[in-house]
Amino acid sequence: MSNQCENCAHYEYDEEYEEYYCRVNLDEDEYYRFMASRQETCPYFRNGDEYAVVRHQM
């Protein structure tokens, strides 16, 4: 899933810790369900490519 994270709009760089992180705010139950699931794709993924719509229209 890491390749998917690199293209996600929720994946941001934290300059203080000098690392990337997912900014989706999950409560304990949501986090448990997310970690326990065997899904291959992240249900919170949102394409961070700002030009995807433009390429689609061309």
C-alpha positions as CSV (number, residue, x, y, z in Angstrom):
1,M,0.0,0.0,0.0
2,S,3.0,2.4,0.3
3,N,3.0,3.2,-3.4
4,Q,-0.6,4.2,-3.1
5,C,0.2,6.4,-0.1
6,E,2.8,8.3,-2.1
7,N,0.1,9.5,-4.5
8,C,-2.5,10.2,-1.8
9,A,-3.7,13.7,-0.9
10,H,-3.6,12.8,2.8
11,Y,0.1,11.9,2.7
12,E,2.1,14.9,3.9
13,Y,5.6,15.7,4.9
14,D,6.2,16.8,8.5
15,E,9.2,19.2,8.6
16,E,9.6,18.9,12.4
17,Y,10.0,15.1,12.3
18,E,11.4,15.0,8.8
19,E,9.1,12.2,7.7
20,Y,5.9,11.6,5.8
21,Y,2.7,10.7,7.6
22,C,-1.0,10.1,6.8
23,R,-3.1,12.9,8.1
24,V,-6.4,11.0,8.2
25,N,-7.7,11.3,11.7
26,L,-9.1,8.0,12.8
27,D,-10.6,7.2,16.2
28,E,-9.6,4.0,18.0
29,D,-12.4,1.9,16.5
30,E,-11.8,3.1,13.0
31,Y,-8.0,2.5,13.4
32,Y,-8.5,-1.0,14.6
33,R,-10.9,-1.9,11.8
34,F,-8.4,-0.4,9.3
35,M,-5.5,-2.3,10.7
36,A,-7.4,-5.6,11.0
37,S,-8.9,-5.5,7.5
38,R,-7.3,-7.4,4.7
39,Q,-8.1,-4.9,2.1
40,E,-5.5,-4.3,-0.6
41,T,-6.5,-0.7,-1.1
42,C,-7.0,2.1,1.4
43,P,-10.6,3.2,1.9
44,Y,-9.4,6.7,2.6
45,F,-7.3,7.1,-0.5
46,R,-7.8,10.3,-2.4
47,N,-5.8,11.0,-5.5
48,G,-3.4,13.9,-4.8
49,D,-2.6,14.4,-8.5
50,E,-4.0,17.9,-9.2
51,Y,-3.6,17.4,-13.0
52,A,-5.6,14.2,-13.3
53,V,-8.8,16.0,-14.3
54,V,-7.0,18.0,-16.9
55,R,-5.4,14.9,-18.4
56,H,-8.8,13.2,-18.4
57,Q,-10.3,16.0,-20.4
58,M,-7.6,16.0,-23.1
